[in-house]
Amino acid sequence: MTATILLHPSLTPLQGGVNFRDLGGNTVADGRRIKRGWLYRSGALDTLTEQDQRFLSNIPLQHILDYRDADEVAAKPDILWPGCEYHHAPANPLSNVINANLERLTAETIAAFDPQEFMLELYRRLPFNNDAYKKLVSLLVQPGGGALVQHCAVGKDRTGIGSVIVLLALGADVATVKEDYLLTETTLATFREHMLDKMSITLPPAALEKFAYVFSVQEIFIDTALNAINDLYGNTDNWLEKEYGLTAEVRESLCARYLE
């Protein structure tokens, strides 16, 4: 397989970054924009170069929020730069079924794995009772807190829902939330094709097809999460307040900090 290198203005110019992009520049419902250089989303940070570390240190990017499971972190620990603070908060509610540490998967596990059923169940569960996103909110509201990057393995699912929280809390409409989520299909393309190329050496085509689906970005994924939220809470405002303490007052203070 080959992939065309696809660029987008939100992507941060890192040599070793994976889908590392800035939520800044997104317009919210009242016409204001999210400030650039404050709120980032990414895949794993285990391949950052020294130049990348200098770049991130100079932003300065203070907080790393890592949503990966413990064995993912052990296999590919983040590279940390001077002045950053690392926070580990696993977000995967289905880690007992499968996680992104692909080296651990057995042939039997892969054979029994239904990728669509797994992805839809993941998105039904991620938004609720998730301590990782409670940690995200605590960092967002921290007085004098610095710039933050939230990340998982490739910056798609766990980070995708974390980014939904950020965007909705700052007043973005659902169309903007979905546009940002679906953008990952473009910004992850090169890395995704590289991963599938490596996996094709050892996996049969049927198994590879399953992982191609898991690594994809589908509108049905984000719709499943949003529908689950609306089914339980009626709307996203109630969800933000009841699950994560993001009342109208707290959200207004976040808007004052992160919007322009």
Accessible surface in RSA format (square Angstrom, percent):
REM  Atomic radii and reference values for relative SASA: ProtOr
REM  Chains: A
REM  Algorithm: Lee & Richards
REM  Probe-radius: 1.40
REM  Slices: 20
REM RES _ NUM      All-atoms   Total-Side   Main-Chain    Non-polar    All polar
REM                ABS   REL    ABS   REL    ABS   REL    ABS   REL    ABS   REL
RES MET A   1   119.60  61.9  61.06  40.4  58.54 139.4  63.15  53.7  56.45  74.8
RES THR A   2   134.62  95.7 107.39 108.9  27.23  64.9  79.87 107.3  54.74  82.8
RES ALA A   3    39.12  36.0   6.10   9.4  33.02  75.1  13.51  19.0  25.61  67.8
RES THR A   4   103.66  73.7  89.08  90.3  14.58  34.7  58.70  78.8  44.96  68.0
RES ILE A   5   127.02  72.3 108.31  80.7  18.71  45.1 108.31  78.0  18.71  50.8
RES LEU A   6    75.46  42.0  66.89  47.9   8.57  21.5  68.28  48.0   7.18  19.3
RES LEU A   7   148.55  82.7 120.24  86.0  28.31  71.2 120.45  84.6  28.10  75.6
RES HIS A   8    65.12  35.6  56.41  39.2   8.71  22.3  37.64  38.8  27.48  32.0
RES PRO A   9   117.67  85.8  84.21  76.8  33.46 121.6  97.74  80.7  19.93 123.9
RES SER A  10    12.37  10.5  10.31  13.8   2.06   4.8  10.80  23.0   1.58   2.2
RES LEU A  11    42.15  23.5  27.69  19.8  14.46  36.3  27.69  19.4  14.46  38.9
RES THR A  12    17.37  12.4   5.26   5.3  12.11  28.9   5.95   8.0  11.42  17.3
RES PRO A  13   104.65  76.3  75.46  68.8  29.20 106.1  92.07  76.0  12.59  78.2
RES LEU A  14    25.28  14.1   0.74   0.5  24.54  61.7   2.14   1.5  23.14  62.3
RES GLN A  15   118.22  66.1  77.45  56.6  40.77  97.1  39.24  83.5  78.98  59.9
RES GLY A  16    10.60  13.1   0.00   N/A  10.60  13.1  10.40  28.5   0.20   0.5
RES GLY A  17    27.85  34.3   0.00   N/A  27.85  34.3   2.81   7.7  25.04  56.1
RES VAL A  18     8.86   5.8   8.08   7.3   0.79   1.9   8.86   7.7   0.00   0.0
RES ASN A  19     9.45   6.5   0.16   0.2   9.29  22.4   0.03   0.1   9.42   9.1
RES PHE A  20     3.41   1.7   1.79   1.1   1.63   4.2   1.79   1.1   1.63   4.7
RES ARG A  21     0.89   0.4   0.89   0.5   0.00   0.0   0.02   0.0   0.87   0.5
RES ASP A  22    15.79  11.1  14.07  14.0   1.72   4.1   6.58  15.5   9.21   9.2
RES LEU A  23     0.40   0.2   0.35   0.2   0.06   0.1   0.40   0.3   0.00   0.0
RES GLY A  24     4.32   5.3   0.00   N/A   4.32   5.3   0.00   0.0   4.32   9.7
RES GLY A  25    22.20  27.4   0.00   N/A  22.20  27.4   5.77  15.8  16.43  36.8
RES ASN A  26    36.28  25.0  29.80  28.8   6.48  15.6   5.74  13.8  30.54  29.5
RES THR A  27    67.50  48.0  58.50  59.3   9.00  21.4  39.97  53.7  27.53  41.6
RES VAL A  28     6.81   4.5   1.49   1.3   5.32  12.8   2.70   2.3   4.11  11.1
RES ALA A  29    79.27  72.9  41.82  64.5  37.45  85.2  49.22  69.3  30.05  79.6
RES ASP A  30    92.51  64.8  52.72  52.5  39.79  94.1  49.76 117.1  42.75  42.6
RES GLY A  31    52.12  64.3   0.00   N/A  52.12  64.3  30.25  83.0  21.87  49.0
RES ARG A  32    84.33  35.4  80.44  41.0   3.89   9.3  43.93  60.0  40.40  24.5
RES ARG A  33   114.36  48.0 114.22  58.2   0.14   0.3  24.69  33.7  89.68  54.4
RES ILE A  34     0.58   0.3   0.06   0.0   0.52   1.3   0.06   0.0   0.52   1.4
RES LYS A  35    59.44  29.0  59.44  36.5   0.00   0.0  23.73  21.4  35.72  38.0
RES ARG A  36   136.06  57.1 117.35  59.8  18.71  44.5  58.27  79.6  77.80  47.1
RES GLY A  37    21.23  26.2   0.00   N/A  21.23  26.2  15.11  41.5   6.13  13.7
RES TRP A  38    84.31  33.8  83.95  40.6   0.36   0.9  65.87  35.1  18.44  29.9
RES LEU A  39     2.50   1.4   2.50   1.8   0.00   0.0   2.50   1.8   0.00   0.0
RES TYR A  40    11.98   5.6  11.35   6.5   0.63   1.6   1.56   1.2  10.42  12.8
RES ARG A  41     0.96   0.4   0.96   0.5   0.00   0.0   0.00   0.0   0.96   0.6
RES SER A  42     0.18   0.2   0.00   0.0   0.18   0.4   0.10   0.2   0.08   0.1
RES GLY A  43     0.00   0.0   0.00   N/A   0.00   0.0   0.00   0.0   0.00   0.0
RES ALA A  44     7.57   7.0   7.57  11.7   0.00   0.0   7.57  10.7   0.00   0.0
RES LEU A  45     0.00   0.0   0.00   0.0   0.00   0.0   0.00   0.0   0.00   0.0
RES ASP A  46    37.53  26.3  22.61  22.5  14.92  35.3   4.21   9.9  33.32  33.2
RES THR A  47    73.50  52.3  60.57  61.4  12.93  30.8  63.77  85.7   9.73  14.7
RES LEU A  48     7.83   4.4   0.00   0.0   7.83  19.7   0.00   0.0   7.83  21.1
RES THR A  49    48.15  34.2  41.10  41.7   7.05  16.8  48.15  64.7   0.00   0.0
RES GLU A  50   128.80  73.9 123.79  93.7   5.01  11.9  44.90  86.9  83.90  68.5
RES GLN A  51    93.84  52.5  91.63  67.0   2.21   5.3  23.17  49.3  70.66  53.6
RES ASP A  52     1.55   1.1   1.39   1.4   0.16   0.4   0.16   0.4   1.39   1.4
RES GLN A  53    35.53  19.9  35.35  25.8   0.18   0.4   5.32  11.3  30.22  22.9
RES ARG A  54   139.04  58.4 136.51  69.6   2.53   6.0  68.53  93.7  70.51  42.7
RES PHE A  55    79.61  39.8  72.79  45.1   6.82  17.7  77.62  47.1   1.99   5.7
RES LEU A  56     0.00   0.0   0.00   0.0   0.00   0.0   0.00   0.0   0.00   0.0
RES SER A  57    35.44  29.9  25.04  33.4  10.40  24.0   6.40  13.6  29.04  40.7
RES ASN A  58   119.75  82.6  91.61  88.5  28.14  67.8  28.56  68.7  91.19  88.1
RES ILE A  59    48.94  27.9  16.03  11.9  32.91  79.3  22.70  16.3  26.25  71.2
RES PRO A  60    94.80  69.1  91.99  83.9   2.81  10.2  91.99  75.9   2.81  17.5
RES LEU A  61     2.37   1.3   0.00   0.0   2.37   6.0   0.00   0.0   2.37   6.4
RES GLN A  62    49.07  27.4  47.63  34.8   1.44   3.4  13.41  28.6  35.66  27.0
RES HIS A  63     1.28   0.7   1.28   0.9   0.00   0.0   1.28   1.3   0.00   0.0
RES ILE A  64     0.00   0.0   0.00   0.0   0.00   0.0   0.00   0.0   0.00   0.0
RES LEU A  65     0.00   0.0   0.00   0.0   0.00   0.0   0.00   0.0   0.00   0.0
RES ASP A  66     0.00   0.0   0.00   0.0   0.00   0.0   0.00   0.0   0.00   0.0
RES TYR A  67     0.00   0.0   0.00   0.0   0.00   0.0   0.00   0.0   0.00   0.0
RES ARG A  68     3.70   1.6   3.70   1.9   0.00   0.0   1.21   1.7   2.49   1.5
RES ASP A  69    12.69   8.9  12.18  12.1   0.50   1.2   8.47  19.9   4.21   4.2
RES ALA A  70    69.87  64.2  61.26  94.5   8.61  19.6  62.40  87.9   7.47  19.8
RES ASP A  71    39.83  27.9  31.82  31.7   8.01  18.9  33.21  78.2   6.61   6.6
RES GLU A  72     9.29   5.3   5.85   4.4   3.43   8.2   7.14  13.8   2.15   1.8
RES VAL A  73    27.17  17.9  27.07  24.5   0.10   0.2  27.07  23.5   0.10   0.3
RES ALA A  74    81.62  75.0  50.07  77.3  31.54  71.8  60.40  85.1  21.21  56.2
RES ALA A  75    60.63  55.7  24.63  38.0  36.00  81.9  36.04  50.7  24.60  65.2
RES LYS A  76    99.79  48.7  97.36  59.7   2.43   5.8  53.18  47.9  46.61  49.6
RES PRO A  77    78.92  57.5  75.57  68.9   3.35  12.2  75.57  62.4   3.35  20.8
RES ASP A  78    16.40  11.5   0.76   0.8  15.64  37.0   0.76   1.8  15.64  15.6
RES ILE A  79    54.90  31.2  51.06  38.0   3.83   9.2  54.90  39.5   0.00   0.0
RES LEU A  80    87.75  48.9  66.09  47.3  21.67  54.5  66.15  46.5  21.60  58.1
RES TRP A  81     6.79   2.7   0.73   0.4   6.06  14.2   2.17   1.2   4.62   7.5
RES PRO A  82   106.68  77.8  88.64  80.8  18.04  65.6 101.20  83.6   5.48  34.1
RES GLY A  83    70.79  87.3   0.00   N/A  70.79  87.3  42.64 117.0  28.16  63.1
RES CYS A  84    23.90  18.1   1.51   1.7  22.39  52.6   0.00   0.0  23.90  25.8
RES GLU A  85    76.56  44.0  72.00  54.5   4.56  10.9  32.71  63.3  43.86  35.8
RES TYR A  86    74.29  34.7  46.14  26.3  28.15  73.2  46.09  34.6  28.20  34.8
RES HIS A  87    30.01  16.4  25.89  18.0   4.12  10.5  22.38  23.1   7.63   8.9
RES HIS A  88    73.81  40.3  43.24  30.1  30.57  78.2  21.12  21.8  52.69  61.3
RES ALA A  89    12.61  11.6   8.62  13.3   3.99   9.1  12.61  17.8   0.00   0.0
RES PRO A  90    68.66  50.0  52.79  48.1  15.87  57.7  52.89  43.7  15.77  98.0
RES ALA A  91     3.28   3.0   0.00   0.0   3.28   7.5   1.84   2.6   1.44   3.8
RES ASN A  92    19.26  13.3   6.85   6.6  12.41  29.9   1.90   4.6  17.36  16.8
RES PRO A  93    47.56  34.7  18.62  17.0  28.94 105.2  31.93  26.4  15.63  97.2
RES LEU A  94     7.36   4.1   7.36   5.3   0.00   0.0   7.36   5.2   0.00   0.0
RES SER A  95    54.52  46.1  39.05  52.1  15.46  35.6   7.98  17.0  46.54  65.2
RES ASN A  96   136.17  93.9  94.19  91.0  41.99 101.1  48.37 116.4  87.81  84.9
RES VAL A  97    82.10  54.0  61.21  55.4  20.89  50.3  66.09  57.4  16.01  43.4
RES ILE A  98    13.59   7.7   8.57   6.4   5.01  12.1  13.58   9.8   0.01   0.0
RES ASN A  99    18.51  12.8   6.85   6.6  11.66  28.1   7.26  17.5  11.25  10.9
RES ALA A 100    41.03  37.7  18.89  29.2  22.14  50.4  23.48  33.1  17.55  46.5
RES ASN A 101    15.65  10.8  11.45  11.1   4.20  10.1   4.18  10.1  11.47  11.1
RES LEU A 102    38.58  21.5  28.38  20.3  10.20  25.7  28.72  20.2   9.86  26.5
RES GLU A 103   137.52  79.0 101.88  77.1  35.64  84.9  73.14 141.5  64.37  52.6
RES ARG A 104   153.16  64.3 126.77  64.6  26.39  62.8  41.13  56.2 112.03  67.9
RES LEU A 105    35.58  19.8  13.80   9.9  21.78  54.7  14.88  10.4  20.70  55.7
RES THR A 106    69.18  49.2  63.14  64.0   6.04  14.4  65.41  87.9   3.77   5.7
RES ALA A 107    78.39  72.1  61.49  94.9  16.90  38.4  66.96  94.3  11.43  30.3
RES GLU A 108   130.13  74.7 121.57  92.0   8.56  20.4  71.17 137.7  58.95  48.1
RES THR A 109    49.97  35.5  40.77  41.3   9.20  21.9  25.57  34.4  24.39  36.9
RES ILE A 110    17.36   9.9  17.12  12.8   0.24   0.6  17.36  12.5   0.00   0.0
RES ALA A 111    77.25  71.0  49.07  75.7  28.18  64.1  56.51  79.6  20.74  54.9
RES ALA A 112    90.30  83.0  52.93  81.7  37.37  85.0  64.81  91.3  25.48  67.5
RES PHE A 113    17.30   8.7   8.71   5.4   8.59  22.4  14.63   8.9   2.67   7.6
RES ASP A 114    70.05  49.1  62.22  61.9   7.83  18.5  23.33  54.9  46.71  46.6
RES PRO A 115    21.88  15.9  21.88  19.9   0.00   0.0  21.88  18.1   0.00   0.0
RES GLN A 116    86.04  48.1  86.03  62.9   0.01   0.0  15.52  33.0  70.52  53.5
RES GLU A 117   112.85  64.8 106.45  80.5   6.40  15.2  39.28  76.0  73.57  60.1
RES PHE A 118    22.66  11.3  16.71  10.3   5.95  15.5  22.29  13.5   0.37   1.1
RES MET A 119     0.51   0.3   0.51   0.3   0.00   0.0   0.00   0.0   0.51   0.7
RES LEU A 120    29.49  16.4  29.49  21.1   0.00   0.0  29.49  20.7   0.00   0.0
RES GLU A 121    48.19  27.7  48.19  36.5   0.00   0.0  19.19  37.1  28.99  23.7
RES LEU A 122     9.30   5.2   9.30   6.7   0.00   0.0   9.30   6.5   0.00   0.0
RES TYR A 123     0.00   0.0   0.00   0.0   0.00   0.0   0.00   0.0   0.00   0.0
RES ARG A 124   103.17  43.3  97.73  49.8   5.44  12.9  44.76  61.2  58.41  35.4
RES ARG A 125   113.04  47.5 106.54  54.3   6.51  15.5  30.48  41.7  82.56  50.0
RES LEU A 126     0.00   0.0   0.00   0.0   0.00   0.0   0.00   0.0   0.00   0.0
RES PRO A 127     0.00   0.0   0.00   0.0   0.00   0.0   0.00   0.0   0.00   0.0
RES PHE A 128    40.95  20.5  32.06  19.9   8.89  23.1  32.06  19.4   8.89  25.4
RES ASN A 129   119.83  82.6 102.17  98.7  17.67  42.5  26.92  64.8  92.91  89.8
RES ASN A 130    11.44   7.9   7.64   7.4   3.80   9.2   5.27  12.7   6.17   6.0
RES ASP A 131   104.08  72.9  95.83  95.4   8.25  19.5  36.11  85.0  67.97  67.8
RES ALA A 132     0.64   0.6   0.00   0.0   0.64   1.5   0.09   0.1   0.55   1.5
RES TYR A 133     0.00   0.0   0.00   0.0   0.00   0.0   0.00   0.0   0.00   0.0
RES LYS A 134    85.90  41.9  78.33  48.1   7.57  18.0  47.84  43.1  38.06  40.5
RES LYS A 135    75.85  37.0  71.95  44.1   3.91   9.3  33.92  30.5  41.93  44.7
RES LEU A 136     0.00   0.0   0.00   0.0   0.00   0.0   0.00   0.0   0.00   0.0
RES VAL A 137    12.72   8.4  12.72  11.5   0.00   0.0  12.72  11.0   0.00   0.0
RES SER A 138    50.90  43.0  41.98  56.0   8.92  20.5  42.59  90.7   8.31  11.6
RES LEU A 139     6.04   3.4   2.40   1.7   3.64   9.2   2.40   1.7   3.64   9.8
RES LEU A 140     3.82   2.1   3.55   2.5   0.28   0.7   3.82   2.7   0.00   0.0
RES VAL A 141    56.37  37.1  42.42  38.4  13.95  33.6  44.49  38.7  11.89  32.2
RES GLN A 142    64.41  36.0  61.39  44.9   3.01   7.2  22.25  47.4  42.16  32.0
RES PRO A 143   122.38  89.2 102.17  93.1  20.20  73.4 105.87  87.4  16.51 102.6
RES GLY A 144    79.72  98.3   0.00   N/A  79.72  98.3  44.32 121.6  35.40  79.3
RES GLY A 145     6.03   7.4   0.00   N/A   6.03   7.4   1.17   3.2   4.87  10.9
RES GLY A 146    17.84  22.0   0.00   N/A  17.84  22.0  13.47  37.0   4.37   9.8
RES ALA A 147     4.65   4.3   2.91   4.5   1.74   4.0   3.06   4.3   1.59   4.2
RES LEU A 148     4.68   2.6   4.67   3.3   0.01   0.0   4.67   3.3   0.01   0.0
RES VAL A 149     0.00   0.0   0.00   0.0   0.00   0.0   0.00   0.0   0.00   0.0
RES GLN A 150     1.27   0.7   1.27   0.9   0.00   0.0   0.00   0.0   1.27   1.0
RES HIS A 151     0.00   0.0   0.00   0.0   0.00   0.0   0.00   0.0   0.00   0.0
RES CYS A 152     2.97   2.2   2.97   3.3   0.00   0.0   0.00   0.0   2.97   3.2
RES ALA A 153    22.57  20.8  17.98  27.8   4.59  10.4  18.29  25.8   4.29  11.4
RES VAL A 154    16.27  10.7  16.21  14.7   0.06   0.1  16.21  14.1   0.06   0.2
RES GLY A 155     0.06   0.1   0.00   N/A   0.06   0.1   0.03   0.1   0.03   0.1
RES LYS A 156     1.66   0.8   1.54   0.9   0.12   0.3   1.54   1.4   0.12   0.1
RES ASP A 157    19.64  13.8  18.81  18.7   0.83   2.0   3.41   8.0  16.24  16.2
RES ARG A 158    18.66   7.8  18.66   9.5   0.00   0.0   3.81   5.2  14.86   9.0
RES THR A 159     0.00   0.0   0.00   0.0   0.00   0.0   0.00   0.0   0.00   0.0
RES GLY A 160     0.94   1.2   0.00   N/A   0.94   1.2   0.00   0.0   0.94   2.1
RES ILE A 161     1.29   0.7   1.29   1.0   0.00   0.0   1.29   0.9   0.00   0.0
RES GLY A 162     0.00   0.0   0.00   N/A   0.00   0.0   0.00   0.0   0.00   0.0
RES SER A 163     0.89   0.7   0.89   1.2   0.00   0.0   0.89   1.9   0.00   0.0
RES VAL A 164     3.01   2.0   3.01   2.7   0.00   0.0   3.01   2.6   0.00   0.0
RES ILE A 165     0.00   0.0   0.00   0.0   0.00   0.0   0.00   0.0   0.00   0.0
RES VAL A 166     1.90   1.2   1.63   1.5   0.26   0.6   1.90   1.6   0.00   0.0
RES LEU A 167     1.04   0.6   1.04   0.7   0.00   0.0   1.04   0.7   0.00   0.0
RES LEU A 168     8.48   4.7   7.45   5.3   1.03   2.6   7.45   5.2   1.03   2.8
RES ALA A 169     1.31   1.2   0.49   0.8   0.83   1.9   0.49   0.7   0.83   2.2
RES LEU A 170     3.37   1.9   2.66   1.9   0.71   1.8   2.66   1.9   0.71   1.9
RES GLY A 171    25.63  31.6   0.00   N/A  25.63  31.6  22.82  62.6   2.81   6.3
RES ALA A 172     7.09   6.5   0.00   0.0   7.09  16.1   0.00   0.0   7.09  18.8
RES ASP A 173    71.34  50.0  63.21  62.9   8.13  19.2  33.54  78.9  37.80  37.7
RES VAL A 174    66.61  43.8  63.91  57.9   2.70   6.5  63.91  55.5   2.70   7.3
RES ALA A 175    72.77  66.9  58.16  89.8  14.61  33.2  64.87  91.4   7.90  20.9
RES THR A 176    21.36  15.2  20.52  20.8   0.84   2.0   4.82   6.5  16.54  25.0
RES VAL A 177     1.26   0.8   0.21   0.2   1.05   2.5   0.21   0.2   1.05   2.9
RES LYS A 178    41.15  20.1  41.15  25.2   0.00   0.0  16.88  15.2  24.27  25.9
RES GLU A 179   125.35  72.0 117.30  88.7   8.05  19.2  47.16  91.2  78.19  63.8
RES ASP A 180     7.36   5.2   3.98   4.0   3.38   8.0   3.13   7.4   4.23   4.2
RES TYR A 181     2.00   0.9   1.76   1.0   0.24   0.6   2.00   1.5   0.00   0.0
RES LEU A 182    57.61  32.1  51.92  37.1   5.69  14.3  52.20  36.7   5.41  14.6
RES LEU A 183    33.48  18.6  27.13  19.4   6.36  16.0  33.09  23.2   0.39   1.1
RES THR A 184     0.19   0.1   0.19   0.2   0.00   0.0   0.19   0.3   0.00   0.0
RES GLU A 185    70.82  40.7  69.28  52.4   1.54   3.7  38.80  75.0  32.02  26.1
RES THR A 186    49.67  35.3  46.87  47.5   2.80   6.7  17.96  24.1  31.70  47.9
RES THR A 187    14.53  10.3   0.00   0.0  14.53  34.6   0.00   0.0  14.53  22.0
RES LEU A 188     1.40   0.8   1.26   0.9   0.14   0.4   1.40   1.0   0.00   0.0
RES ALA A 189    12.60  11.6  12.60  19.4   0.00   0.0  12.60  17.7   0.00   0.0
RES THR A 190    58.74  41.8  56.51  57.3   2.23   5.3  53.56  71.9   5.17   7.8
RES PHE A 191    65.06  32.5  60.43  37.4   4.63  12.0  63.29  38.4   1.77   5.1
RES ARG A 192    18.55   7.8  17.43   8.9   1.11   2.7   3.75   5.1  14.79   9.0
RES GLU A 193    40.93  23.5  40.93  31.0   0.00   0.0   9.28  17.9  31.65  25.8
RES HIS A 194    96.93  53.0  93.06  64.7   3.87   9.9  59.84  61.7  37.09  43.2
RES MET A 195    35.00  18.1  32.93  21.8   2.07   4.9  33.83  28.8   1.18   1.6
RES LEU A 196     7.18   4.0   7.18   5.1   0.00   0.0   7.18   5.0   0.00   0.0
RES ASP A 197    46.15  32.3  42.03  41.8   4.12   9.7  20.41  48.0  25.74  25.7
RES LYS A 198   124.98  61.0 117.05  71.8   7.92  18.9  65.67  59.1  59.31  63.2
RES MET A 199    23.70  12.3  20.46  13.5   3.24   7.7  23.70  20.1   0.00   0.0
RES SER A 200    50.47  42.6  31.45  42.0  19.02  43.8  16.32  34.7  34.16  47.9
RES ILE A 201   143.73  81.8 110.29  82.2  33.44  80.6 117.14  84.4  26.59  72.2
RES THR A 202   111.55  79.3  79.14  80.2  32.41  77.2  72.56  97.5  38.98  58.9
RES LEU A 203    35.97  20.0  25.21  18.0  10.76  27.1  26.50  18.6   9.47  25.5
RES PRO A 204    79.91  58.2  72.51  66.1   7.41  26.9  79.21  65.4   0.71   4.4
RES PRO A 205   113.73  82.9 106.56  97.1   7.17  26.1 110.14  90.9   3.59  22.3
RES ALA A 206    69.94  64.3  60.82  93.9   9.13  20.8  65.86  92.7   4.09  10.8
RES ALA A 207     6.99   6.4   4.88   7.5   2.12   4.8   6.07   8.6   0.92   2.4
RES LEU A 208    22.95  12.8  22.93  16.4   0.02   0.0  22.93  16.1   0.02   0.0
RES GLU A 209   129.23  74.2 122.33  92.6   6.89  16.4  45.71  88.4  83.52  68.2
RES LYS A 210    44.15  21.5  42.86  26.3   1.29   3.1  34.06  30.7  10.09  10.8
RES PHE A 211     3.44   1.7   3.44   2.1   0.00   0.0   3.44   2.1   0.00   0.0
RES ALA A 212    36.96  34.0  32.43  50.0   4.53  10.3  32.78  46.2   4.18  11.1
RES TYR A 213    50.67  23.7  46.57  26.5   4.10  10.7  48.76  36.6   1.92   2.4
RES VAL A 214    22.03  14.5  21.93  19.9   0.09   0.2  21.93  19.1   0.09   0.2
RES PHE A 215    14.77   7.4  14.77   9.2   0.00   0.0  14.77   9.0   0.00   0.0
RES SER A 216    14.77  12.5  14.77  19.7   0.00   0.0  14.77  31.4   0.00   0.0
RES VAL A 217    11.53   7.6   0.00   0.0  11.53  27.8   0.00   0.0  11.53  31.3
RES GLN A 218    61.71  34.5  60.01  43.9   1.70   4.0   2.47   5.3  59.24  44.9
RES GLU A 219    84.59  48.6  78.13  59.1   6.46  15.4  21.04  40.7  63.55  51.9
RES ILE A 220    78.53  44.7  72.98  54.4   5.55  13.4  75.38  54.3   3.16   8.6
RES PHE A 221     0.00   0.0   0.00   0.0   0.00   0.0   0.00   0.0   0.00   0.0
RES ILE A 222     0.00   0.0   0.00   0.0   0.00   0.0   0.00   0.0   0.00   0.0
RES ASP A 223    42.38  29.7  41.91  41.7   0.47   1.1  13.36  31.4  29.02  28.9
RES THR A 224    18.68  13.3  13.70  13.9   4.98  11.9   9.57  12.9   9.12  13.8
RES ALA A 225     0.62   0.6   0.62   1.0   0.00   0.0   0.62   0.9   0.00   0.0
RES LEU A 226    11.04   6.2  11.04   7.9   0.00   0.0  11.04   7.8   0.00   0.0
RES ASN A 227    86.01  59.3  84.93  82.1   1.09   2.6  19.21  46.2  66.80  64.6
RES ALA A 228    18.87  17.3  10.75  16.6   8.12  18.5  16.26  22.9   2.61   6.9
RES ILE A 229     1.21   0.7   1.21   0.9   0.00   0.0   1.21   0.9   0.00   0.0
RES ASN A 230    63.37  43.7  55.17  53.3   8.20  19.8  18.07  43.5  45.31  43.8
RES ASP A 231   126.63  88.7  89.88  89.5  36.75  86.9  31.22  73.5  95.41  95.1
RES LEU A 232   114.49  63.8  87.01  62.3  27.48  69.1  89.85  63.1  24.64  66.3
RES TYR A 233    51.18  23.9  39.22  22.3  11.96  31.1  26.95  20.2  24.23  29.9
RES GLY A 234    55.93  69.0   0.00   N/A  55.93  69.0  30.74  84.4  25.18  56.4
RES ASN A 235    66.13  45.6  65.12  62.9   1.01   2.4  28.03  67.5  38.10  36.8
RES THR A 236    21.45  15.3  19.99  20.3   1.46   3.5   4.13   5.6  17.32  26.2
RES ASP A 237    78.59  55.0  75.70  75.3   2.88   6.8  20.88  49.1  57.70  57.5
RES ASN A 238    59.06  40.7  58.62  56.6   0.45   1.1   3.91   9.4  55.15  53.3
RES TRP A 239     0.02   0.0   0.02   0.0   0.00   0.0   0.02   0.0   0.00   0.0
RES LEU A 240     0.38   0.2   0.38   0.3   0.00   0.0   0.38   0.3   0.00   0.0
RES GLU A 241    77.53  44.5  71.34  54.0   6.19  14.7   7.39  14.3  70.14  57.3
RES LYS A 242   142.48  69.5 109.84  67.4  32.64  77.7  59.81  53.8  82.67  88.1
RES GLU A 243    26.29  15.1  15.58  11.8  10.71  25.5   4.69   9.1  21.60  17.6
RES TYR A 244    12.24   5.7   0.00   0.0  12.24  31.8   4.67   3.5   7.57   9.3
RES GLY A 245    42.77  52.7   0.00   N/A  42.77  52.7  30.07  82.5  12.70  28.4
RES LEU A 246     1.40   0.8   0.00   0.0   1.40   3.5   0.00   0.0   1.40   3.8
RES THR A 247    47.65  33.9  47.45  48.1   0.20   0.5  44.18  59.3   3.47   5.2
RES ALA A 248    83.23  76.5  69.42 107.1  13.82  31.4  72.57 102.2  10.67  28.3
RES GLU A 249   145.85  83.7 135.41 102.4  10.44  24.9  55.39 107.1  90.46  73.9
RES VAL A 250    45.30  29.8  42.88  38.8   2.42   5.8  45.30  39.4   0.00   0.0
RES ARG A 251    43.43  18.2  43.43  22.1   0.00   0.0   8.51  11.6  34.92  21.2
RES GLU A 252   103.68  59.5 101.92  77.1   1.76   4.2  50.58  97.8  53.10  43.4
RES SER A 253    65.89  55.7  52.40  69.9  13.49  31.1  48.75 103.8  17.14  24.0
RES LEU A 254     4.18   2.3   3.97   2.8   0.21   0.5   4.18   2.9   0.00   0.0
RES CYS A 255    11.48   8.7  11.30  12.6   0.18   0.4   0.00   0.0  11.48  12.4
RES ALA A 256    73.58  67.6  46.78  72.2  26.79  60.9  53.81  75.8  19.77  52.4
RES ARG A 257    63.96  26.9  54.29  27.7   9.67  23.0  28.54  39.0  35.42  21.5
RES TYR A 258     4.64   2.2   4.60   2.6   0.05   0.1   1.48   1.1   3.17   3.9
RES LEU A 259     9.22   5.1   0.45   0.3   8.76  22.0   0.45   0.3   8.76  23.6
RES GLU A 260   104.12  59.8  67.68  51.2  36.44  86.8  56.40 109.1  47.72  39.0
END  Absolute sums over single chains surface
CHAIN  1 A    11632.9       9217.7       2415.2       6648.7       4984.2
END  Absolute sums over all chains
TOTAL         11632.9       9217.7       2415.2       6648.7       4984.2
